[in-house]
Amino acid sequence: MEGVTVIIFKAILYILDKLFFALVFIIYGIPYFFYITFFQSEKVRAEKAEKNKAKKDKKQKTNIENAFTILGIPQNSDLKTIKSTYRTLAQKYHPDHHGDAKLFIKIQKAYEELTQ
């Protein structure tokens, strides 16, 4: 008889444990989800979007500056200068002509960044 009582007691504790976690989720999880989804102010969303845009713009500006540095040309260069410099460097560092493959890839990416 004691064995059955212990099993029933453990079963009740198990069920109460699961109910406790379900209640915690209902009390804290669901309201927070609805707050974030429906009630977060437009101002906060706009601020987050602006920060993300600023980061993206800063990264793009840095990429362009690095591209000019990689190609070894001034930042006020025109498209013709960029193309001729790229072709010269591409011929010099192309892996088929025993050039450095990693440097060639950097040159390619820099050219793509500047000609987008």
N, C-alpha and C positions, 0 to 999 in steps of 0.2 A: 504494500500500500504506500509506503514511503517513496518508492521508486516512481510510482505514477504521479504523486504529488510534486516531486522534484521536476519531472518532465513537464508537467502542466505549468509550474512556476517559471521554468526556463522559456517555455513557449510564450507566456504572457509578457515576460521581460523582453523577448525578441520583438514581439509585436509593438510594445510600447516604445522600444528603441526606434523602430522604423517610423512610427507615427510622430515621434519627436522630430526627427530629421525632416519629415514631410511638413510639419507645422512650421519649423524654422524657415524652410524654403518659401512657404506660403506667406509668412509674416514679413520676411525680409527680401526675398528674391523677386517675387512677382511685382510688388510695388516699385522696387528700384528699376526693374525692366520698363515698366510703364512710364516712370518718371523720365528716364533717359530717352525713351522712344517718343513720347508724346508731349512732355511738358518742359523739356529743356528749351531754354529761350533761344529765339532766333539770333540774338546778339552773341551768345556763346558759340553757336554754330558758325556764325559769320567770322568771329575772331579766330576760330580753329582753321577755317578755310583760308583766311588771310595769312596766318602763320605758315600753313603748308605751302601756299603760293610763294611767299617770300623765301622760304627755304629752297624751293624748286628754282626760282629765279636766280638766287645767289649761286646755287650749284651750277646752273647753266652758264652764268657769267664766268665762273671760275673755269669751267670746261673750255670756254672760248679763249680765255686768256692763256690757258695751258696749251691749247691747240696752236696758237701763234708762237708760243715758246718752243714747242716741239718742232715746228716747221722752220723756226729760226728767222722769222720775218716780223717786221713791225706791225703793230695792231691796226694801223690805218692803211694796210695794203689792200689793193683792189683784187678783184676776182682773177684777173689775168696773171698777176704776180703769184697768187695762191696756187693756181693751176700749174704754172711753170715750175715753181719750187717743189710742188708735190711730185710732178713727173720726174724731176731730177733726182729727188731723194728716193723715190720708188725704184728707179732704175739702179741706183747705187746700193740700196739695202734689200732688194728683192731676194728671197731665199733661193730662187733658181739661178741667181748670179753670185752665189756663195756669200750672200749678205746675212745680216742678223734678222731672224724671223720675228723676234719680239719687237725690235725697233721698227720693223716694217709694219707690223700690226698697229703700233702706236701712231705711226705716220698716217696710215689709212684712216684710223678713227679721227685723228685731228683734221684731216681733209674733209671727211664726212661732216664733222661738227661745223666746219666753217662754210660749207657749201649747201647746207640745208635750206 
